[in-house]
Every structure is written in C-alpha cells, then in structure tokens.
Amino acid sequence: MQTFRWVIGGFIKLLLGIWLISSAGMAYSAPKTVLVVGDSLSAEYGLPRGSGWVALLEQRLHDKKMNVSVVNASISGDTTSGAVSRIAALLKTHHPDVVIIELGGNDGLRGLPIQSTEQNFRTLVADCRTAGARVLLVGMQIPPNYGRSYTEKFRSMFTDIAAEQQVALVPFLLEGIAEHPELFQADRIHVIAAAHPRIVDNVWPHLLPLISGK
C-alpha cells in the first residue's frame, strides 16, 4: 500500500510539473499587440509600402518567432492633440498590450507651446494605462532654426515626460541618422527607406522589455 501511495504521489507531482511548464509556455507565447500611434515618420511618407520601420519591426518580431502583431495607426501630419482625439477609439478597437507613441515632431515644426504638447502626452499616457497598455515614448528633435530655447525645451520634453510619467523612452528616433544628410528625402525632414532599419534598431531594445513583461 505504501509503495502504491508513493507511485501515485510521484505521478501527481509529474502531472503538476507538466501543467506548470505548459502554463508558463502558454503565458509566454500568448499573443500580444503593439499599437503604433505616430506621424509621417511612422506612416511611410514618401516610401514604398512595407519599407518603413513599423513594417520592419513587425517582420523582425515574426523572424524571431514572437507572437506579437503590430498595428500601425500613424497618420502623416498628425500632432499630439490629433492623437488625443482618436486614442480612445484605437484602444477600444485594438486592445494593445504596448503603445508606441511617436509624436511631437509636427507640434515642434508648427511652433506649438511646449506646455500644450506635454499635457497631450500626459493624456495619452493616462488613457493607455487606463486601457491596461504599457507605453513607449519616442523622442524627437527639431532643427535649430526655431531658436535655441525652444529647441532645447523641445528636446528635453521627452525625457521630462518619460521620467514624470515613469514610461519607457527611446531617447531619439533618428539617432545615428540625423547627422547623415544622404539618408534624408529631398524635404530634409523625412528619411529614406535605407534609414529605417536603423530606426528599428533604435526602438528595439526599449520595446523588448515591454513585450516580455519585464
């Protein structure tokens, strides 16, 4: 009888171990959604379809066999206020696990008040958190012809908001690109397709922990 109980007990432990491993695997491989809310730099402005960084990001996730889908809700010319007006519908429709906010460039190019842009970022972060999504804020810079004070405040705005709201930050989307004129389109604002793999490299290390839940 004692031997029988030992066998049964061992069998139960084995089944429990298998269940725990299976459950952990299911949790790790559960499908996730990344929502990108951005402007023309994310909307493939002036590029062949599928050559922008968002499409390349989705391809990298697929190549690494990560069960993550990417929804690109970026609109050329969009501002932070425009995103505020549509974020609720996007969150309700896509139920994202992570939201990448790549905005602010058009606010800066239009010389909009920094305080207004900051408040819009706060609203976007709050709405995403209420919907249960993690946030990755993407930093941007504008040309120096807007004046030293404004350009410096604009650049530091992203770091300030990320620290204040305790969200992940890509310090500068065009890191390693901005200093190379040959990587820009004729308008000197939008980058060519050859630069977009580097953008993915800039985003990737900051996005990965959010996807893996770390």
C-alpha positions in Angstrom: 0.0 0.0 0.0 2.8 2.4 0.9 4.5 1.7 -2.5 1.2 2.3 -4.3 0.8 5.7 -2.5 4.4 6.6 -3.4 3.8 5.8 -7.1 0.5 7.8 -7.1 2.1 10.7 -5.3 5.0 10.7 -7.8 2.6 10.6 -10.7 0.6 13.5 -9.4 3.8 15.6 -9.0 4.8 14.7 -12.5 1.4 15.9 -13.9 1.7 19.0 -11.8 5.1 19.8 -13.2 4.0 19.2 -16.8 1.0 21.6 -16.1 3.2 24.3 -14.7 5.6 24.1 -17.6 2.8 24.1 -20.1 1.1 27.1 -18.3 4.4 29.0 -18.3 4.8 28.4 -22.0 1.3 29.4 -22.8 1.7 32.7 -20.8 5.0 33.4 -22.7 3.5 32.7 -26.1 0.2 34.4 -25.5 -0.4 36.7 -28.5 0.3 40.4 -27.9 -0.5 43.6 -29.8 1.7 46.6 -30.3 -0.1 49.8 -31.4 2.0 52.5 -33.0 0.5 56.0 -32.8 2.8 58.2 -34.9 3.1 60.7 -37.6 4.7 60.7 -41.1 8.0 59.1 -39.9 5.9 56.0 -38.9 3.4 56.3 -41.7 5.9 55.5 -44.5 5.7 59.0 -46.0 7.4 59.0 -49.4 8.4 55.4 -49.1 7.3 52.2 -50.9 4.7 50.3 -48.8 6.2 47.9 -46.4 9.7 49.6 -46.2 9.0 51.8 -43.2 10.3 51.0 -39.7 7.0 49.8 -38.3 6.7 47.1 -41.0 10.3 46.2 -40.5 9.6 45.9 -36.8 6.8 43.5 -37.4 9.0 41.5 -39.7 11.7 41.2 -37.0 9.2 40.1 -34.4 8.0 37.4 -36.9 11.5 36.3 -37.7 12.2 35.9 -34.0 9.0 33.8 -33.8 7.5 36.2 -31.3 3.7 36.0 -31.1 3.3 39.8 -31.5 1.2 41.7 -34.0 1.8 45.3 -34.9 -1.0 47.8 -35.7 0.2 51.0 -37.4 -2.2 53.8 -36.7 0.1 56.5 -37.7 -1.0 59.5 -39.8 1.2 61.9 -41.7 1.0 65.3 -40.3 -0.6 64.2 -37.0 0.0 66.1 -33.8 -0.3 65.2 -30.2 -3.7 66.9 -30.0 -4.8 64.9 -33.0 -3.8 61.7 -31.3 -5.6 62.6 -28.1 -8.8 62.9 -30.1 -8.5 59.4 -31.5 -6.7 57.4 -28.9 -9.8 56.2 -27.1 -11.2 54.6 -30.2 -7.9 53.0 -31.1 -7.5 51.5 -27.6 -11.1 50.2 -27.7 -10.6 48.6 -31.2 -7.2 47.0 -30.8 -6.8 46.3 -27.1 -3.0 46.8 -27.3 -0.5 45.4 -24.7 2.0 48.1 -25.7 1.5 51.5 -27.3 4.4 53.2 -29.0 3.8 57.0 -29.1 5.9 58.5 -31.9 4.6 62.1 -32.0 5.5 65.7 -31.2 7.5 66.4 -34.3 4.7 68.3 -36.0 3.9 70.1 -32.8 7.5 71.4 -32.8 7.6 72.2 -36.5 4.5 74.3 -36.0 6.0 76.0 -33.0 3.1 74.9 -30.7 3.5 75.7 -27.0 5.7 73.1 -25.2 3.3 73.1 -22.3 0.3 72.0 -24.5 2.3 69.2 -26.1 3.4 68.0 -22.6 -0.2 67.9 -21.4 -1.3 66.0 -24.5 1.4 63.4 -23.8 0.2 63.1 -20.2 -3.3 62.5 -21.5 -2.2 59.9 -24.0 -0.2 58.0 -21.3 -3.1 58.1 -18.9 -5.5 56.8 -21.5 -3.2 54.0 -22.4 -2.6 53.0 -18.8 -6.4 53.0 -18.1 -6.7 50.6 -21.0 -4.1 48.3 -19.5 -1.3 49.1 -22.0 2.3 49.8 -21.4 3.8 52.9 -23.1 6.9 53.5 -25.1 7.5 57.2 -25.7 9.7 58.1 -28.7 11.9 61.1 -28.5 12.4 63.6 -31.4 14.4 66.7 -32.1 13.7 69.7 -34.3 16.1 71.9 -36.4 17.9 74.7 -34.5 16.3 77.5 -36.6 13.4 77.5 -34.2 15.6 79.2 -31.6 17.9 77.7 -29.0 15.5 78.0 -26.1 12.6 76.3 -27.9 14.7 73.5 -29.5 16.3 72.7 -26.2 13.0 72.7 -24.3 11.5 70.5 -27.1 14.4 68.0 -26.9 14.2 67.7 -23.1 10.4 67.5 -23.1 10.5 63.8 -23.9 13.0 62.9 -21.2 11.0 65.0 -18.7 7.7 63.4 -19.6 9.1 59.9 -19.5 10.6 60.5 -16.0 7.5 62.2 -14.7 5.1 59.5 -16.1 7.6 56.6 -15.5 7.3 55.3 -19.0 10.0 53.8 -21.3 11.7 56.1 -23.7 13.5 55.9 -27.0 15.8 58.9 -26.5 15.9 59.9 -30.1 14.2 58.1 -33.0 16.8 59.3 -35.6 19.9 58.5 -33.5 22.7 57.7 -35.9 20.7 59.0 -38.8 20.2 62.8 -38.2 23.8 63.6 -38.9 23.8 62.0 -42.3 22.1 64.2 -44.9 22.3 61.5 -47.6 19.7 59.5 -45.5 17.0 62.1 -45.9 14.5 62.7 -48.6 14.5 65.9 -50.6 12.4 67.7 -48.0 15.2 67.2 -45.4 12.7 66.1 -42.8 11.7 62.5 -43.8 14.3 59.7 -44.1 14.7 57.3 -47.0 14.0 53.6 -46.8 17.6 52.8 -46.2 17.5 54.5 -42.8 14.5 52.7 -41.5 16.4 49.5 -40.4 18.4 51.8 -38.1 15.2 53.2 -36.6 14.1 49.6 -35.8 17.5 49.2 -34.0 16.9 52.3 -32.0 13.4 51.2 -30.9 14.1 47.5 -30.4 16.0 47.5 -27.0 13.4 49.7 -25.4 10.4 47.8 -26.8 11.6 44.3 -26.0 11.3 44.5 -22.2 7.7 45.8 -22.6 6.7 42.9 -24.7 8.3 40.4 -22.5 6.7 41.9 -19.4 9.9 42.8 -17.6 
